[in-house]
Amino acid sequence: MTQTTVLTEEARPAAPRRSRRPRGAAAMAMLYLLPALAVFGVFMFWPLVKSIIISMQGTDIIGRPGGFVGLEHYRHMFSDPAFAKVIGVTAGFTLLTVLPSILIALAIALLLQERIRGLRFFRSAFALPFAFSVATASVIFGVLYNPASGVINGLLSYVGIGPFGWLTDPDMALISVSLATVWMQLGYNLLILSAGLGAMPEDVLEAARLDGATGLRLQRSVVIPLITPQLFFLIVTGTIHSLQSFGQIYILTKGGPENNTTTLVYSIYEQAFAYNNSNFGYASAQAMVLLLVVLVITAVQFGVLERRVFYR
């Protein structure tokens, strides 16, 4: 015979009550966030809204906003062959700078993990580009690329090659500016990858060596997967940096020759400020396209590449 026990309402254990935050805590949190929200609102959100408004307005000869033109700037932009070339140059410049700068930095970082003489000197030397500003590095490369007295043409002349118009030849200008940009980004990429390599757990590496993984197999199967967070970070930030590059293009080529180095950012500058232009409406429309391109590419990178990142 079984005996059932019925719990009365009084005998049942009381459900735990959810702790409620006092209203004052939420108000205090908003108070702490207010300065940051004010800064973002003044320097980011409001300029973004203002750019969207200006992109749908006409401007007079001195840049004052005129009447509402709707999407006219966007229709003109996407039907202009010159803008299509600008997009192509921007894509080519990004491809020529992001992956090479990361791959070269990765190769150097892996080599610097080996025990060699003068390791500290080599680390400092390879990280030196990080200390140069864009303007300083661009001026240095302008001297190196000089067709008459540049060091590069001078060295090539000893083997009977050249001279080359590194910045004046339409077929070489974009490659030359890209090489300078790769050198500028190399130091930062090397520092990030070296930090990732230095933080790898030694027990994992030792276990891999005991299992017979050495040389390239160790690098490919163990080391590189362990630094995929750093690689992913550099791909995302490097892409954004290349899409927004301006200083080296302005100093080295000013978008020439034949607009072969005119990227989207430099085109925005030309429409808004260069040659006494004040076409702020068209420049703002191009800025909105740049913002959309950055957002789409970043979203694709997070959606595709982040799945391959190994977070230990």
Protein Blocks (a to p, Z undefined) as FASTA:
>chain_A
ZZdddddfklpccddddddddfklmmmmmmmmmmmmmmmmmmmmmmmmmmmmmmmcccdf
kopacddehjmmmmmmmmpmklmmmmmmmmmmmmmmmmmmmmmmmmmmmmmmpccehklm
mmmmmmmmmmpcfklmmmmmmmmmpmklgmklmmmmmnopajddfklmmklmmmmmmmmm
mmmmmmmmmmmmmmmmmmpcfklmmmmmmnopahjllmmmmmmmmmmmmmmmmmmmmmmm
mmmgmklmmmmnnopahhllccfklmmmmmmmgghiacfklmmmmmmmmmmmmmmmmmmm
mmmmmmmpccZZ
